[in-house]
Amino acid sequence: MRWLAFMLAATLSWSVWALDLQQAKQQGLIGEQQNGLVGAVQSNAQVNAIVNDINRKRLENYQDIARRTGTSLTVVQSRAGQLNIERTPNGQYVQLADGSWRRK
């Protein structure tokens, strides 16, 4: 499990698209979900485009991690979701198990 956590930490780096993602999070438009993906707290075309792009990239990373570690995609996503929510700064949104959004 430590290997999985290390692999997640290494691949969850914020690249070129991070500025847009971080701005959207700071504005309360996008939040972290328990499945390791991001979701639209307040949906519009630009927010949806960011969400779709980020989630596509994250899923590619998660699938790669699952293949390399022999772990299921579900387990990788669940662990990534936990890590992402833990790392979410106060004031930004996280999605609860019931699907509702709350500020951390």
Protein Blocks (a to p, Z undefined) as FASTA:
>chain_A
ZZmmmmmmmmmcccfklmmmmmmmmnopaccdfkopacdfbgcfklmmmmmmmmmmmmmm
mmmmmmmnopafklmmmmmmmmmmmmpcghiacddfkopacdZZ
